[in-house]
Amino acid sequence: MAREARITVAVRWADLDALGHVNNATFLTYLEECRDQFMREALGDVFLDMVIVRVEIDYRAEIPAGIQAVDVSCALESLGTSSLRTRERIMLPDGTVAAESVTVAVVRDRESKSSRPWSDAERSCLSDP
């Protein structure tokens, strides 16, 4: 399973905290932007039926003031009956890894709001790069 998305995210002044680096909560927003692109590209409108059920993040390096943008990647790690697991990374311009994360999302039925299994077509879209 090699599907992956990569984006560049501009670091905004509002992302910085009193310590002069990107606030830890903002890292999650950067990861979300890439994960959303990944899911939209793979699933189209089904993306709207996804619910995040778990996020793990390891902070590796600060993103200091003066950094203009960071690169963010999101790759499919595994596919369950009704869930998917992605691995994400934020990298500084010099290649330093600022954060790594793992996210689990579940697809749900719009009407019942309960999880549902992936269709064969959805599985194919997620598995094909």
Phi and psi in radians as a Rosetta constraint file:
Dihedral C 1 N 2 CA 2 C 2 CIRCULARHARMONIC -1.982 0.35
Dihedral N 2 CA 2 C 2 N 3 CIRCULARHARMONIC 0.147 0.35
Dihedral C 2 N 3 CA 3 C 3 CIRCULARHARMONIC -1.067 0.35
Dihedral N 3 CA 3 C 3 N 4 CIRCULARHARMONIC 2.371 0.35
Dihedral C 3 N 4 CA 4 C 4 CIRCULARHARMONIC -2.636 0.35
Dihedral N 4 CA 4 C 4 N 5 CIRCULARHARMONIC 2.626 0.35
Dihedral C 4 N 5 CA 5 C 5 CIRCULARHARMONIC -2.183 0.35
Dihedral N 5 CA 5 C 5 N 6 CIRCULARHARMONIC 2.553 0.35
Dihedral C 5 N 6 CA 6 C 6 CIRCULARHARMONIC -2.379 0.35
Dihedral N 6 CA 6 C 6 N 7 CIRCULARHARMONIC 2.353 0.35
Dihedral C 6 N 7 CA 7 C 7 CIRCULARHARMONIC -2.419 0.35
Dihedral N 7 CA 7 C 7 N 8 CIRCULARHARMONIC 2.836 0.35
Dihedral C 7 N 8 CA 8 C 8 CIRCULARHARMONIC -1.946 0.35
Dihedral N 8 CA 8 C 8 N 9 CIRCULARHARMONIC 2.265 0.35
Dihedral C 8 N 9 CA 9 C 9 CIRCULARHARMONIC -1.993 0.35
Dihedral N 9 CA 9 C 9 N 10 CIRCULARHARMONIC 2.213 0.35
Dihedral C 9 N 10 CA 10 C 10 CIRCULARHARMONIC -1.250 0.35
Dihedral N 10 CA 10 C 10 N 11 CIRCULARHARMONIC 2.373 0.35
Dihedral C 10 N 11 CA 11 C 11 CIRCULARHARMONIC -1.531 0.35
Dihedral N 11 CA 11 C 11 N 12 CIRCULARHARMONIC 2.078 0.35
Dihedral C 11 N 12 CA 12 C 12 CIRCULARHARMONIC -1.663 0.35
Dihedral N 12 CA 12 C 12 N 13 CIRCULARHARMONIC 2.698 0.35
Dihedral C 12 N 13 CA 13 C 13 CIRCULARHARMONIC -0.982 0.35
Dihedral N 13 CA 13 C 13 N 14 CIRCULARHARMONIC -0.684 0.35
Dihedral C 13 N 14 CA 14 C 14 CIRCULARHARMONIC -1.151 0.35
Dihedral N 14 CA 14 C 14 N 15 CIRCULARHARMONIC -0.273 0.35
Dihedral C 14 N 15 CA 15 C 15 CIRCULARHARMONIC -1.333 0.35
Dihedral N 15 CA 15 C 15 N 16 CIRCULARHARMONIC -0.300 0.35
Dihedral C 15 N 16 CA 16 C 16 CIRCULARHARMONIC -1.459 0.35
Dihedral N 16 CA 16 C 16 N 17 CIRCULARHARMONIC 2.595 0.35
Dihedral C 16 N 17 CA 17 C 17 CIRCULARHARMONIC -1.881 0.35
Dihedral N 17 CA 17 C 17 N 18 CIRCULARHARMONIC -3.027 0.35
Dihedral C 17 N 18 CA 18 C 18 CIRCULARHARMONIC -1.113 0.35
Dihedral N 18 CA 18 C 18 N 19 CIRCULARHARMONIC -0.334 0.35
Dihedral C 18 N 19 CA 19 C 19 CIRCULARHARMONIC -1.485 0.35
Dihedral N 19 CA 19 C 19 N 20 CIRCULARHARMONIC -0.054 0.35
Dihedral C 19 N 20 CA 20 C 20 CIRCULARHARMONIC 1.437 0.35
Dihedral N 20 CA 20 C 20 N 21 CIRCULARHARMONIC 0.378 0.35
Dihedral C 20 N 21 CA 21 C 21 CIRCULARHARMONIC -2.385 0.35
Dihedral N 21 CA 21 C 21 N 22 CIRCULARHARMONIC 2.943 0.35
Dihedral C 21 N 22 CA 22 C 22 CIRCULARHARMONIC -1.107 0.35
Dihedral N 22 CA 22 C 22 N 23 CIRCULARHARMONIC 2.271 0.35
Dihedral C 22 N 23 CA 23 C 23 CIRCULARHARMONIC -1.079 0.35
Dihedral N 23 CA 23 C 23 N 24 CIRCULARHARMONIC 2.510 0.35
Dihedral C 23 N 24 CA 24 C 24 CIRCULARHARMONIC -1.008 0.35
Dihedral N 24 CA 24 C 24 N 25 CIRCULARHARMONIC -0.627 0.35
Dihedral C 24 N 25 CA 25 C 25 CIRCULARHARMONIC -1.166 0.35
Dihedral N 25 CA 25 C 25 N 26 CIRCULARHARMONIC -0.510 0.35
Dihedral C 25 N 26 CA 26 C 26 CIRCULARHARMONIC -1.197 0.35
Dihedral N 26 CA 26 C 26 N 27 CIRCULARHARMONIC -0.500 0.35
Dihedral C 26 N 27 CA 27 C 27 CIRCULARHARMONIC -0.949 0.35
Dihedral N 27 CA 27 C 27 N 28 CIRCULARHARMONIC -0.740 0.35
Dihedral C 27 N 28 CA 28 C 28 CIRCULARHARMONIC -1.109 0.35
Dihedral N 28 CA 28 C 28 N 29 CIRCULARHARMONIC -0.613 0.35
Dihedral C 28 N 29 CA 29 C 29 CIRCULARHARMONIC -1.163 0.35
Dihedral N 29 CA 29 C 29 N 30 CIRCULARHARMONIC -0.736 0.35
Dihedral C 29 N 30 CA 30 C 30 CIRCULARHARMONIC -1.048 0.35
Dihedral N 30 CA 30 C 30 N 31 CIRCULARHARMONIC -0.786 0.35
Dihedral C 30 N 31 CA 31 C 31 CIRCULARHARMONIC -1.102 0.35
Dihedral N 31 CA 31 C 31 N 32 CIRCULARHARMONIC -0.708 0.35
Dihedral C 31 N 32 CA 32 C 32 CIRCULARHARMONIC -1.085 0.35
Dihedral N 32 CA 32 C 32 N 33 CIRCULARHARMONIC -0.712 0.35
Dihedral C 32 N 33 CA 33 C 33 CIRCULARHARMONIC -1.025 0.35
Dihedral N 33 CA 33 C 33 N 34 CIRCULARHARMONIC -0.745 0.35
Dihedral C 33 N 34 CA 34 C 34 CIRCULARHARMONIC -1.264 0.35
Dihedral N 34 CA 34 C 34 N 35 CIRCULARHARMONIC -0.741 0.35
Dihedral C 34 N 35 CA 35 C 35 CIRCULARHARMONIC -1.083 0.35
Dihedral N 35 CA 35 C 35 N 36 CIRCULARHARMONIC -0.703 0.35
Dihedral C 35 N 36 CA 36 C 36 CIRCULARHARMONIC -1.069 0.35
Dihedral N 36 CA 36 C 36 N 37 CIRCULARHARMONIC -0.755 0.35
Dihedral C 36 N 37 CA 37 C 37 CIRCULARHARMONIC -1.093 0.35
Dihedral N 37 CA 37 C 37 N 38 CIRCULARHARMONIC -0.778 0.35
Dihedral C 37 N 38 CA 38 C 38 CIRCULARHARMONIC -0.949 0.35
Dihedral N 38 CA 38 C 38 N 39 CIRCULARHARMONIC -0.870 0.35
Dihedral C 38 N 39 CA 39 C 39 CIRCULARHARMONIC -1.216 0.35
Dihedral N 39 CA 39 C 39 N 40 CIRCULARHARMONIC -0.665 0.35
Dihedral C 39 N 40 CA 40 C 40 CIRCULARHARMONIC -1.110 0.35
Dihedral N 40 CA 40 C 40 N 41 CIRCULARHARMONIC -0.772 0.35
Dihedral C 40 N 41 CA 41 C 41 CIRCULARHARMONIC -1.120 0.35
Dihedral N 41 CA 41 C 41 N 42 CIRCULARHARMONIC -0.682 0.35
Dihedral C 41 N 42 CA 42 C 42 CIRCULARHARMONIC -1.411 0.35
Dihedral N 42 CA 42 C 42 N 43 CIRCULARHARMONIC -0.656 0.35
Dihedral C 42 N 43 CA 43 C 43 CIRCULARHARMONIC -2.062 0.35
Dihedral N 43 CA 43 C 43 N 44 CIRCULARHARMONIC -0.137 0.35
Dihedral C 43 N 44 CA 44 C 44 CIRCULARHARMONIC 1.019 0.35
Dihedral N 44 CA 44 C 44 N 45 CIRCULARHARMONIC -2.294 0.35
Dihedral C 44 N 45 CA 45 C 45 CIRCULARHARMONIC -1.131 0.35
Dihedral N 45 CA 45 C 45 N 46 CIRCULARHARMONIC -0.394 0.35
Dihedral C 45 N 46 CA 46 C 46 CIRCULARHARMONIC -1.080 0.35
Dihedral N 46 CA 46 C 46 N 47 CIRCULARHARMONIC -0.415 0.35
Dihedral C 46 N 47 CA 47 C 47 CIRCULARHARMONIC -0.874 0.35
Dihedral N 47 CA 47 C 47 N 48 CIRCULARHARMONIC -0.626 0.35
Dihedral C 47 N 48 CA 48 C 48 CIRCULARHARMONIC -1.186 0.35
Dihedral N 48 CA 48 C 48 N 49 CIRCULARHARMONIC -0.273 0.35
Dihedral C 48 N 49 CA 49 C 49 CIRCULARHARMONIC -1.665 0.35
Dihedral N 49 CA 49 C 49 N 50 CIRCULARHARMONIC 0.121 0.35
Dihedral C 49 N 50 CA 50 C 50 CIRCULARHARMONIC -1.577 0.35
Dihedral N 50 CA 50 C 50 N 51 CIRCULARHARMONIC 2.453 0.35
Dihedral C 50 N 51 CA 51 C 51 CIRCULARHARMONIC -2.217 0.35
Dihedral N 51 CA 51 C 51 N 52 CIRCULARHARMONIC 2.260 0.35
Dihedral C 51 N 52 CA 52 C 52 CIRCULARHARMONIC -1.360 0.35
Dihedral N 52 CA 52 C 52 N 53 CIRCULARHARMONIC 2.234 0.35
Dihedral C 52 N 53 CA 53 C 53 CIRCULARHARMONIC -2.000 0.35
Dihedral N 53 CA 53 C 53 N 54 CIRCULARHARMONIC -0.229 0.35
Dihedral C 53 N 54 CA 54 C 54 CIRCULARHARMONIC -2.779 0.35
Dihedral N 54 CA 54 C 54 N 55 CIRCULARHARMONIC 2.399 0.35
Dihedral C 54 N 55 CA 55 C 55 CIRCULARHARMONIC -2.392 0.35
Dihedral N 55 CA 55 C 55 N 56 CIRCULARHARMONIC 2.240 0.35
Dihedral C 55 N 56 CA 56 C 56 CIRCULARHARMONIC -2.061 0.35
Dihedral N 56 CA 56 C 56 N 57 CIRCULARHARMONIC 2.369 0.35
Dihedral C 56 N 57 CA 57 C 57 CIRCULARHARMONIC -2.378 0.35
Dihedral N 57 CA 57 C 57 N 58 CIRCULARHARMONIC 2.396 0.35
Dihedral C 57 N 58 CA 58 C 58 CIRCULARHARMONIC -2.011 0.35
Dihedral N 58 CA 58 C 58 N 59 CIRCULARHARMONIC 2.053 0.35
Dihedral C 58 N 59 CA 59 C 59 CIRCULARHARMONIC -1.466 0.35
Dihedral N 59 CA 59 C 59 N 60 CIRCULARHARMONIC 2.136 0.35
Dihedral C 59 N 60 CA 60 C 60 CIRCULARHARMONIC -1.839 0.35
Dihedral N 60 CA 60 C 60 N 61 CIRCULARHARMONIC -0.591 0.35
Dihedral C 60 N 61 CA 61 C 61 CIRCULARHARMONIC -2.722 0.35
Dihedral N 61 CA 61 C 61 N 62 CIRCULARHARMONIC 2.651 0.35
Dihedral C 61 N 62 CA 62 C 62 CIRCULARHARMONIC -1.306 0.35
Dihedral N 62 CA 62 C 62 N 63 CIRCULARHARMONIC 2.755 0.35
Dihedral C 62 N 63 CA 63 C 63 CIRCULARHARMONIC -1.890 0.35
Dihedral N 63 CA 63 C 63 N 64 CIRCULARHARMONIC 1.722 0.35
Dihedral C 63 N 64 CA 64 C 64 CIRCULARHARMONIC -1.352 0.35
Dihedral N 64 CA 64 C 64 N 65 CIRCULARHARMONIC 2.802 0.35
Dihedral C 64 N 65 CA 65 C 65 CIRCULARHARMONIC -0.973 0.35
Dihedral N 65 CA 65 C 65 N 66 CIRCULARHARMONIC 2.509 0.35
Dihedral C 65 N 66 CA 66 C 66 CIRCULARHARMONIC 1.801 0.35
Dihedral N 66 CA 66 C 66 N 67 CIRCULARHARMONIC -0.381 0.35
Dihedral C 66 N 67 CA 67 C 67 CIRCULARHARMONIC -1.291 0.35
Dihedral N 67 CA 67 C 67 N 68 CIRCULARHARMONIC 2.182 0.35
Dihedral C 67 N 68 CA 68 C 68 CIRCULARHARMONIC -1.429 0.35
Dihedral N 68 CA 68 C 68 N 69 CIRCULARHARMONIC -0.589 0.35
Dihedral C 68 N 69 CA 69 C 69 CIRCULARHARMONIC -2.776 0.35
Dihedral N 69 CA 69 C 69 N 70 CIRCULARHARMONIC 2.762 0.35
Dihedral C 69 N 70 CA 70 C 70 CIRCULARHARMONIC -2.231 0.35
Dihedral N 70 CA 70 C 70 N 71 CIRCULARHARMONIC 2.697 0.35
Dihedral C 70 N 71 CA 71 C 71 CIRCULARHARMONIC -1.719 0.35
Dihedral N 71 CA 71 C 71 N 72 CIRCULARHARMONIC 2.375 0.35
Dihedral C 71 N 72 CA 72 C 72 CIRCULARHARMONIC -2.219 0.35
Dihedral N 72 CA 72 C 72 N 73 CIRCULARHARMONIC 2.380 0.35
Dihedral C 72 N 73 CA 73 C 73 CIRCULARHARMONIC -2.220 0.35
Dihedral N 73 CA 73 C 73 N 74 CIRCULARHARMONIC 2.677 0.35
Dihedral C 73 N 74 CA 74 C 74 CIRCULARHARMONIC -2.486 0.35
Dihedral N 74 CA 74 C 74 N 75 CIRCULARHARMONIC 2.186 0.35
Dihedral C 74 N 75 CA 75 C 75 CIRCULARHARMONIC -2.271 0.35
Dihedral N 75 CA 75 C 75 N 76 CIRCULARHARMONIC 2.502 0.35
Dihedral C 75 N 76 CA 76 C 76 CIRCULARHARMONIC -1.211 0.35
Dihedral N 76 CA 76 C 76 N 77 CIRCULARHARMONIC 2.231 0.35
Dihedral C 76 N 77 CA 77 C 77 CIRCULARHARMONIC -1.755 0.35
Dihedral N 77 CA 77 C 77 N 78 CIRCULARHARMONIC -0.755 0.35
Dihedral C 77 N 78 CA 78 C 78 CIRCULARHARMONIC -2.776 0.35
Dihedral N 78 CA 78 C 78 N 79 CIRCULARHARMONIC 2.809 0.35
Dihedral C 78 N 79 CA 79 C 79 CIRCULARHARMONIC -2.216 0.35
Dihedral N 79 CA 79 C 79 N 80 CIRCULARHARMONIC 2.183 0.35
Dihedral C 79 N 80 CA 80 C 80 CIRCULARHARMONIC -1.766 0.35
Dihedral N 80 CA 80 C 80 N 81 CIRCULARHARMONIC -2.901 0.35
Dihedral C 80 N 81 CA 81 C 81 CIRCULARHARMONIC -1.091 0.35
Dihedral N 81 CA 81 C 81 N 82 CIRCULARHARMONIC -0.778 0.35
Dihedral C 81 N 82 CA 82 C 82 CIRCULARHARMONIC -2.336 0.35
Dihedral N 82 CA 82 C 82 N 83 CIRCULARHARMONIC 0.197 0.35
Dihedral C 82 N 83 CA 83 C 83 CIRCULARHARMONIC -2.243 0.35
Dihedral N 83 CA 83 C 83 N 84 CIRCULARHARMONIC 2.904 0.35
Dihedral C 83 N 84 CA 84 C 84 CIRCULARHARMONIC -2.417 0.35
Dihedral N 84 CA 84 C 84 N 85 CIRCULARHARMONIC 2.677 0.35
Dihedral C 84 N 85 CA 85 C 85 CIRCULARHARMONIC -2.151 0.35
Dihedral N 85 CA 85 C 85 N 86 CIRCULARHARMONIC 2.196 0.35
Dihedral C 85 N 86 CA 86 C 86 CIRCULARHARMONIC -2.031 0.35
Dihedral N 86 CA 86 C 86 N 87 CIRCULARHARMONIC 2.699 0.35
Dihedral C 86 N 87 CA 87 C 87 CIRCULARHARMONIC -2.066 0.35
Dihedral N 87 CA 87 C 87 N 88 CIRCULARHARMONIC 2.220 0.35
Dihedral C 87 N 88 CA 88 C 88 CIRCULARHARMONIC -2.139 0.35
Dihedral N 88 CA 88 C 88 N 89 CIRCULARHARMONIC 2.772 0.35
Dihedral C 88 N 89 CA 89 C 89 CIRCULARHARMONIC -2.612 0.35
Dihedral N 89 CA 89 C 89 N 90 CIRCULARHARMONIC 2.462 0.35
Dihedral C 89 N 90 CA 90 C 90 CIRCULARHARMONIC -1.966 0.35
Dihedral N 90 CA 90 C 90 N 91 CIRCULARHARMONIC 2.254 0.35
Dihedral C 90 N 91 CA 91 C 91 CIRCULARHARMONIC -2.179 0.35
Dihedral N 91 CA 91 C 91 N 92 CIRCULARHARMONIC 2.426 0.35
Dihedral C 91 N 92 CA 92 C 92 CIRCULARHARMONIC -1.327 0.35
Dihedral N 92 CA 92 C 92 N 93 CIRCULARHARMONIC 2.848 0.35
Dihedral C 92 N 93 CA 93 C 93 CIRCULARHARMONIC -0.990 0.35
Dihedral N 93 CA 93 C 93 N 94 CIRCULARHARMONIC -0.484 0.35
Dihedral C 93 N 94 CA 94 C 94 CIRCULARHARMONIC -1.497 0.35
Dihedral N 94 CA 94 C 94 N 95 CIRCULARHARMONIC 0.081 0.35
Dihedral C 94 N 95 CA 95 C 95 CIRCULARHARMONIC 1.640 0.35
Dihedral N 95 CA 95 C 95 N 96 CIRCULARHARMONIC -0.094 0.35
Dihedral C 95 N 96 CA 96 C 96 CIRCULARHARMONIC -1.144 0.35
Dihedral N 96 CA 96 C 96 N 97 CIRCULARHARMONIC 2.329 0.35
Dihedral C 96 N 97 CA 97 C 97 CIRCULARHARMONIC -1.399 0.35
Dihedral N 97 CA 97 C 97 N 98 CIRCULARHARMONIC 2.078 0.35
Dihedral C 97 N 98 CA 98 C 98 CIRCULARHARMONIC -1.522 0.35
Dihedral N 98 CA 98 C 98 N 99 CIRCULARHARMONIC -0.581 0.35
Dihedral C 98 N 99 CA 99 C 99 CIRCULARHARMONIC -2.808 0.35
Dihedral N 99 CA 99 C 99 N 100 CIRCULARHARMONIC 2.644 0.35
Dihedral C 99 N 100 CA 100 C 100 CIRCULARHARMONIC -2.286 0.35
Dihedral N 100 CA 100 C 100 N 101 CIRCULARHARMONIC 2.494 0.35
Dihedral C 100 N 101 CA 101 C 101 CIRCULARHARMONIC -2.531 0.35
Dihedral N 101 CA 101 C 101 N 102 CIRCULARHARMONIC 2.821 0.35
Dihedral C 101 N 102 CA 102 C 102 CIRCULARHARMONIC -2.228 0.35
Dihedral N 102 CA 102 C 102 N 103 CIRCULARHARMONIC 2.325 0.35
Dihedral C 102 N 103 CA 103 C 103 CIRCULARHARMONIC -2.230 0.35
Dihedral N 103 CA 103 C 103 N 104 CIRCULARHARMONIC 2.455 0.35
Dihedral C 103 N 104 CA 104 C 104 CIRCULARHARMONIC -2.030 0.35
Dihedral N 104 CA 104 C 104 N 105 CIRCULARHARMONIC 2.252 0.35
Dihedral C 104 N 105 CA 105 C 105 CIRCULARHARMONIC -2.192 0.35
Dihedral N 105 CA 105 C 105 N 106 CIRCULARHARMONIC 2.634 0.35
Dihedral C 105 N 106 CA 106 C 106 CIRCULARHARMONIC -2.133 0.35
Dihedral N 106 CA 106 C 106 N 107 CIRCULARHARMONIC 2.444 0.35
Dihedral C 106 N 107 CA 107 C 107 CIRCULARHARMONIC -1.573 0.35
Dihedral N 107 CA 107 C 107 N 108 CIRCULARHARMONIC 2.433 0.35
Dihedral C 107 N 108 CA 108 C 108 CIRCULARHARMONIC -2.269 0.35
Dihedral N 108 CA 108 C 108 N 109 CIRCULARHARMONIC 2.754 0.35
Dihedral C 108 N 109 CA 109 C 109 CIRCULARHARMONIC -1.337 0.35
Dihedral N 109 CA 109 C 109 N 110 CIRCULARHARMONIC 2.280 0.35
Dihedral C 109 N 110 CA 110 C 110 CIRCULARHARMONIC -1.082 0.35
Dihedral N 110 CA 110 C 110 N 111 CIRCULARHARMONIC -0.679 0.35
Dihedral C 110 N 111 CA 111 C 111 CIRCULARHARMONIC -1.375 0.35
Dihedral N 111 CA 111 C 111 N 112 CIRCULARHARMONIC -0.852 0.35
Dihedral C 111 N 112 CA 112 C 112 CIRCULARHARMONIC -1.430 0.35
Dihedral N 112 CA 112 C 112 N 113 CIRCULARHARMONIC -0.326 0.35
Dihedral C 112 N 113 CA 113 C 113 CIRCULARHARMONIC 1.041 0.35
Dihedral N 113 CA 113 C 113 N 114 CIRCULARHARMONIC 0.399 0.35
Dihedral C 113 N 114 CA 114 C 114 CIRCULARHARMONIC -1.840 0.35
Dihedral N 114 CA 114 C 114 N 115 CIRCULARHARMONIC 2.736 0.35
Dihedral C 114 N 115 CA 115 C 115 CIRCULARHARMONIC -1.094 0.35
Dihedral N 115 CA 115 C 115 N 116 CIRCULARHARMONIC 2.676 0.35
Dihedral C 115 N 116 CA 116 C 116 CIRCULARHARMONIC -2.444 0.35
Dihedral N 116 CA 116 C 116 N 117 CIRCULARHARMONIC 2.763 0.35
Dihedral C 116 N 117 CA 117 C 117 CIRCULARHARMONIC -1.272 0.35
Dihedral N 117 CA 117 C 117 N 118 CIRCULARHARMONIC 2.674 0.35
Dihedral C 117 N 118 CA 118 C 118 CIRCULARHARMONIC -1.144 0.35
Dihedral N 118 CA 118 C 118 N 119 CIRCULARHARMONIC 2.466 0.35
Dihedral C 118 N 119 CA 119 C 119 CIRCULARHARMONIC -1.341 0.35
Dihedral N 119 CA 119 C 119 N 120 CIRCULARHARMONIC 2.858 0.35
Dihedral C 119 N 120 CA 120 C 120 CIRCULARHARMONIC -1.061 0.35
Dihedral N 120 CA 120 C 120 N 121 CIRCULARHARMONIC -0.675 0.35
Dihedral C 120 N 121 CA 121 C 121 CIRCULARHARMONIC -1.127 0.35
Dihedral N 121 CA 121 C 121 N 122 CIRCULARHARMONIC -0.731 0.35
Dihedral C 121 N 122 CA 122 C 122 CIRCULARHARMONIC -1.132 0.35
Dihedral N 122 CA 122 C 122 N 123 CIRCULARHARMONIC -0.737 0.35
Dihedral C 122 N 123 CA 123 C 123 CIRCULARHARMONIC -1.033 0.35
Dihedral N 123 CA 123 C 123 N 124 CIRCULARHARMONIC -0.732 0.35
Dihedral C 123 N 124 CA 124 C 124 CIRCULARHARMONIC -1.117 0.35
Dihedral N 124 CA 124 C 124 N 125 CIRCULARHARMONIC -0.772 0.35
Dihedral C 124 N 125 CA 125 C 125 CIRCULARHARMONIC -1.082 0.35
Dihedral N 125 CA 125 C 125 N 126 CIRCULARHARMONIC -0.674 0.35
Dihedral C 125 N 126 CA 126 C 126 CIRCULARHARMONIC -1.282 0.35
Dihedral N 126 CA 126 C 126 N 127 CIRCULARHARMONIC -0.558 0.35
Dihedral C 126 N 127 CA 127 C 127 CIRCULARHARMONIC -1.462 0.35
Dihedral N 127 CA 127 C 127 N 128 CIRCULARHARMONIC -0.499 0.35
Dihedral C 127 N 128 CA 128 C 128 CIRCULARHARMONIC -1.533 0.35
Dihedral N 128 CA 128 C 128 N 129 CIRCULARHARMONIC 2.247 0.35
